[in-house]
Structures are given as structure tokens and as C-alpha cells.
């Protein structure tokens, strides 16, 4: 005797949705473009710090260890929870991989080959996490990418600020030396200085990926980002870097990509830039409008 089984329409829809994308099927919320941009910035900074740790291993073990420790400072408990919503296995794997990476630099002489393998493995895990955590339409979204550029600029300012041993909202005048007619800032933390340089370089690379063609403002923004890099590379006072962001980069990002980032009237300190409304857990909030895919 033949038996026939019937599914109700809601049951059929549920089954199709589950089978079509098992890894991403969740009951949680859909992440906004702002949330996605903040998370992508975290991923970029983890990659930057792990690569700097590998680069410094042979020449400066102290800096290498500091960069390794920085890889775990970006992920918060809330980030882990959000990853877990999408893929519990990846949340656990990322946590274990980051912990293992830091422990590698706690030994007196980690091998370069071992560190290289761990950097590669961490990159693979992060790629999986991004695929699970960020919807494809947001990965391709120009507005989201522009917000990441903004946040990386903010990360660069924050690390440059720290590299000078400055307190937030403190001017750079007290931590600068005169060299002929040029004022030069004194670097007191090499690891933070390297992170600042790397974050700005990555911001430039990402901007070039989304730079509109045939637009005078887009050319000016590219020049301003490069000017910021030159300012940091030449160890100019922090106020000069901050002024470039306030007067040029933020307004141009707003004008080109309609981000509605808060623009500064003064040049107080780095905390007013990447991730407007950043809380003490490192979570960033933006105010943006318009979604464009690229």
C-alpha cells in the first residue's frame, strides 16, 4: 500500500529556505549596512595586526607580540554572539584561532614558518566568518565599503594618536620636536605607529576599489587620503593629520557617497572620526543613507 505525505505551504517554504542556505539560515535579525561596515573594519584590523606580527617577528619580537595581542582586542562578546547566530562552529573556531595565535608569540622563539601558517589559517577563518556574517549584497555595497574606508581612517588616527603617547583630545604640540623649519612628532610606540600606517594604506586601497571615475571630488579624496598617509609617514604633528580628516576626507566621503558622517568644527582628537558614537566596547555606529552596489 502506497503512502503519501503532504507538506503545508508554510512547511514547504521553511524546508526550501533551510536547504537553500543551511549555513546562513538564522532566526536572528538582519544586520544593517552600518553594522556590516563596523564588522568588516574589525576583520581588516585583525588581518593587519596579524600580518604586522609576522613581519616583525625576525626584527622586533616585542612589536610582533604587541601586534599579536592587538588581534584579540577588536572582537567583542557581542561580535562573537552575532557570529554564533549565523554559524556556532565558526564563532568557536575564530576564538580558538585568535587565542592560539597570541599564545604562539608568548614562547621565546616562535618559528617563522609556524607563524606564517597561523597567519594564513587565521585569514581563512576570517574569510569564512565574513561569508557567514555579512550578506553578499552588503559585501558588494559601495556605501558599506565607503564606511569601512572611513573607519579605517579613524583606526589610523587612533593608532597614530597612541603612537605619540597622547591622551584623547590633547594637542600634539607638547609631544613634538623641531627639526629645522619642520615640526616632527616623537613616536613612543612603534607598534601603534606601524598599525596607523597600515590602516591608512588599507583605506587607500579600499577607496581605489570604489573610486568613481570622471569625478573631480573623487580625485581630491584620493589625494587627501594620500596626503594623510604622507603626514603620518613623515611623523608630522597629530593636529595636521586630524585637520586633513576634518577638512577634507570626511566632507568628501559625505559628498561622494552620501554617508552623513558627523563633520567636526574643530580638531580635538581621533575619537570623533571612525565609528561616530563609538562606545567603550569598540562598537561603532554610523549615520549613513543610500545603498549602492558596485
C-alpha positions as CSV (number, residue, x, y, z in Angstrom):
1,X,0.0,0.0,0.0
2,X,1.5,3.3,-1.1
3,X,1.7,6.1,1.5
4,X,1.6,9.8,0.5
5,X,2.9,12.6,2.6
6,X,1.9,16.2,2.2
7,X,3.5,19.4,3.4
8,X,1.6,22.6,4.1
9,X,2.7,25.7,2.2
10,X,4.5,27.2,5.2
11,X,6.3,23.9,5.9
12,X,7.4,23.7,2.3
13,X,8.7,27.3,2.4
14,X,10.6,26.5,5.6
15,X,12.2,23.4,4.1
16,X,13.3,25.2,0.9
17,X,14.8,28.1,2.8
18,X,16.7,25.8,5.1
19,X,18.1,23.6,2.4
20,X,19.0,26.5,0.1
21,X,21.4,28.1,2.6
22,X,21.9,25.9,5.7
23,X,24.9,27.9,7.0
24,X,23.1,31.2,6.9
25,X,19.7,30.2,8.0
26,X,19.0,32.0,11.2
27,X,16.2,33.3,13.4
28,X,18.1,36.5,14.4
29,X,18.0,39.9,12.9
30,X,19.3,41.0,9.5
31,X,22.4,43.2,10.0
32,X,22.3,46.7,8.8
33,X,24.9,48.3,6.4
34,X,26.4,50.2,9.3
35,X,26.8,47.0,11.4
36,X,28.3,45.2,8.5
37,X,30.8,48.1,7.9
38,X,31.9,48.1,11.5
39,X,32.4,44.3,11.4
40,X,34.3,44.4,8.2
41,X,36.6,47.0,9.7
42,X,37.3,44.7,12.6
43,X,38.2,41.9,10.2
44,X,40.5,44.3,8.3
45,X,42.3,45.3,11.5
46,X,42.7,41.7,12.6
47,X,44.3,40.9,9.3
48,X,46.6,44.0,9.5
49,X,47.8,43.2,13.1
50,X,48.4,39.5,12.3
51,X,50.4,40.4,9.2
52,X,52.4,43.0,11.1
53,X,53.1,40.4,13.8
54,X,54.5,38.1,11.1
55,X,56.6,40.9,9.5
56,X,58.2,42.0,12.8
57,X,58.9,38.5,14.1
58,X,62.5,38.4,13.0
59,X,63.4,42.0,13.6
60,X,61.5,43.1,16.7
61,X,59.9,40.4,18.8
62,X,58.4,42.9,21.2
63,X,56.5,44.7,18.5
64,X,55.5,41.3,17.0
65,X,54.0,40.2,20.3
66,X,52.1,43.5,20.7
67,X,50.6,43.2,17.2
68,X,49.5,39.6,18.0
69,X,47.8,40.8,21.2
70,X,46.0,43.5,19.2
71,X,44.3,40.9,17.1
72,X,42.1,39.9,20.0
73,X,41.3,43.5,21.1
74,X,38.9,44.1,18.2
75,X,36.4,41.3,18.7
76,X,33.8,41.9,21.4
77,X,31.5,39.5,23.1
78,X,28.6,41.0,21.0
79,X,30.6,40.3,17.8
80,X,31.0,36.6,18.9
81,X,27.3,36.4,19.7
82,X,26.4,37.7,16.2
83,X,28.8,35.2,14.5
84,X,27.3,32.5,16.6
85,X,23.8,33.4,15.4
86,X,25.0,32.6,11.9
87,X,27.4,29.8,12.5
88,X,28.3,28.5,16.0
89,X,31.2,26.4,14.7
90,X,32.8,29.5,13.2
91,X,32.4,31.5,16.4
92,X,34.2,28.9,18.3
93,X,36.9,28.4,15.7
94,X,37.6,32.1,15.4
95,X,38.0,32.4,19.2
96,X,40.3,29.4,19.3
97,X,42.4,30.5,16.3
98,X,42.9,34.0,17.8
99,X,43.9,32.6,21.2
100,X,46.3,30.1,19.6
101,X,47.8,33.0,17.5
102,X,48.5,35.1,20.6
103,X,49.9,32.1,22.5
104,X,52.4,31.4,19.7
105,X,54.1,34.8,20.5
106,X,54.3,34.0,24.2
107,X,57.0,31.5,23.5
108,X,60.5,32.9,23.4
109,X,61.3,32.0,19.9
110,X,58.3,31.1,17.7
111,X,59.4,29.8,14.3
112,X,58.7,32.0,11.2
113,X,57.2,29.0,9.3
114,X,54.7,28.3,12.2
115,X,53.7,32.0,12.4
116,X,53.3,32.1,8.6
117,X,51.0,29.1,8.7
118,X,48.9,30.6,11.5
119,X,48.5,33.9,9.7
120,X,47.3,32.0,6.7
121,X,44.9,29.9,8.8
122,X,43.5,33.0,10.5
123,X,42.9,34.6,7.2
124,X,41.0,31.6,6.0
125,X,38.8,31.5,9.1
126,X,38.1,35.2,8.8
127,X,37.0,34.7,5.2
128,X,34.6,32.1,6.3
129,X,33.3,34.3,9.1
130,X,32.7,37.2,6.7
131,X,30.8,34.9,4.3
132,X,28.6,33.7,7.1
133,X,28.2,37.0,8.9
134,X,27.8,39.5,6.0
135,X,25.2,39.1,3.3
136,X,26.6,39.2,-0.2
137,X,24.6,42.3,-1.2
138,X,26.2,44.2,1.6
139,X,29.7,42.9,0.7
140,X,29.1,44.4,-2.8
141,X,27.6,47.6,-1.5
142,X,29.5,50.8,-2.2
143,X,28.1,52.6,0.8
144,X,29.2,49.9,3.1
145,X,32.7,49.9,1.6
146,X,32.9,53.7,1.9
147,X,32.0,53.4,5.6
148,X,34.8,50.9,6.0
149,X,37.2,53.4,4.4
150,X,36.0,56.0,6.9
151,X,36.5,53.6,9.8
152,X,40.0,52.6,8.7
153,X,41.0,56.2,8.6
154,X,39.7,56.5,12.1
155,X,41.7,53.5,13.1
156,X,44.7,55.1,11.6
157,X,44.2,58.3,13.5
158,X,43.6,56.4,16.8
159,X,46.8,54.3,16.4
160,X,48.8,57.4,15.4
161,X,47.5,59.2,18.5
162,X,48.5,56.3,20.6
163,X,51.9,56.1,19.0
164,X,52.6,59.6,20.1
165,X,51.7,58.8,23.7
166,X,48.9,61.3,23.6
167,X,45.7,61.4,25.6
168,X,42.4,61.8,23.8
169,X,41.6,65.4,22.8
170,X,45.1,66.5,23.7
171,X,47.0,68.6,21.1
172,X,50.3,67.3,19.6
173,X,52.3,70.4,20.4
174,X,53.6,69.0,23.7
175,X,54.9,65.9,22.1
176,X,56.8,67.3,19.1
177,X,60.3,68.3,18.3
178,X,61.7,71.0,16.0
179,X,63.8,69.9,13.1
180,X,64.9,72.9,11.2
181,X,61.7,74.6,9.9
182,X,59.7,71.3,10.2
183,X,57.9,70.1,13.3
184,X,58.2,66.4,13.8
185,X,56.2,64.3,16.2
186,X,58.0,61.9,18.6
187,X,57.0,58.3,18.2
188,X,56.9,56.5,21.6
189,X,55.1,53.3,20.5
190,X,56.5,51.7,17.3
191,X,53.8,49.0,17.1
192,X,51.0,51.6,17.2
193,X,52.8,53.7,14.6
194,X,53.0,50.7,12.2
195,X,49.3,49.9,12.8
196,X,48.5,53.6,11.9
197,X,50.5,53.4,8.6
198,X,48.9,50.0,7.7
199,X,45.4,51.1,8.4
200,X,45.7,54.2,6.2
201,X,47.3,52.2,3.4
202,X,44.4,49.7,3.5
203,X,41.9,52.6,3.5
204,X,43.6,53.9,0.3
205,X,43.5,50.5,-1.3
206,X,39.8,50.1,-0.5
207,X,38.9,53.5,-1.7
208,X,40.6,52.8,-5.0
209,X,38.3,49.8,-5.4
210,X,35.2,52.0,-5.3
211,X,36.5,55.4,-6.6
212,X,34.1,56.9,-9.0
213,X,35.6,57.7,-12.4
214,X,35.5,61.2,-14.0
215,X,34.7,62.9,-10.8
216,X,36.9,65.9,-9.6
217,X,35.8,65.3,-5.9
218,X,36.8,61.6,-6.1
219,X,40.3,62.6,-7.3
220,X,40.5,65.2,-4.5
221,X,39.5,62.5,-1.9
222,X,42.2,60.2,-3.3
223,X,44.8,63.0,-3.0
224,X,43.6,63.8,0.6
225,X,44.0,60.1,1.6
226,X,47.5,60.0,0.2
227,X,48.2,63.3,1.9
228,X,47.1,61.8,5.2
229,X,49.5,58.9,4.6
230,X,52.3,61.3,3.9
231,X,51.6,63.2,7.0
232,X,51.8,60.1,9.2
233,X,54.8,58.7,7.3
234,X,56.7,61.9,7.8
235,X,55.8,61.9,11.5
236,X,54.1,65.3,11.3
237,X,52.1,66.5,14.4
238,X,48.9,64.8,15.0
239,X,46.9,68.0,14.5
240,X,47.9,68.1,10.9
241,X,46.6,64.5,10.3
242,X,43.4,65.3,12.2
243,X,42.9,68.5,10.2
244,X,43.2,66.6,6.9
245,X,40.4,64.3,8.0
246,X,38.2,67.0,9.4
247,X,38.6,69.5,6.5
248,X,38.9,67.1,3.5
249,X,38.3,63.4,4.0
250,X,35.1,63.4,6.0
251,X,33.3,66.1,3.9
252,X,34.4,64.4,0.6
253,X,33.2,61.0,1.8
254,X,29.9,62.6,2.7
255,X,29.6,64.4,-0.6
256,X,30.6,61.4,-2.9
257,X,28.9,58.6,-1.0
258,X,26.1,60.4,0.9
259,X,27.3,58.9,4.2
260,X,26.0,61.7,6.5
261,X,29.0,61.3,8.8
262,X,29.3,64.0,11.5
263,X,31.7,66.7,10.5
264,X,33.9,68.4,13.0
265,X,34.1,72.1,13.6
266,X,37.4,71.8,15.4
267,X,40.3,69.4,15.5
268,X,40.1,67.9,19.0
269,X,41.2,64.3,18.6
270,X,40.8,60.9,16.9
271,X,37.8,59.7,18.8
272,X,35.5,61.9,16.7
273,X,36.1,60.0,13.5
274,X,36.0,56.3,12.8
275,X,32.7,55.0,14.1
276,X,30.8,58.1,15.2
277,X,29.3,57.2,18.6
278,X,31.9,54.5,19.4
279,X,31.3,53.0,22.8
280,X,33.8,51.6,25.3
281,X,33.5,48.2,23.8
282,X,34.8,49.3,20.5
283,X,31.4,49.0,18.7
284,X,30.9,51.6,16.1
285,X,27.9,53.4,14.9
286,X,27.5,55.4,11.7
287,X,24.8,57.6,10.2
288,X,24.5,56.9,6.5
289,X,21.9,56.9,3.8
290,X,21.7,55.3,0.4
291,X,22.7,51.8,-0.6
292,X,24.5,51.3,-3.8
293,X,26.1,48.1,-5.1
294,X,29.2,48.0,-7.1
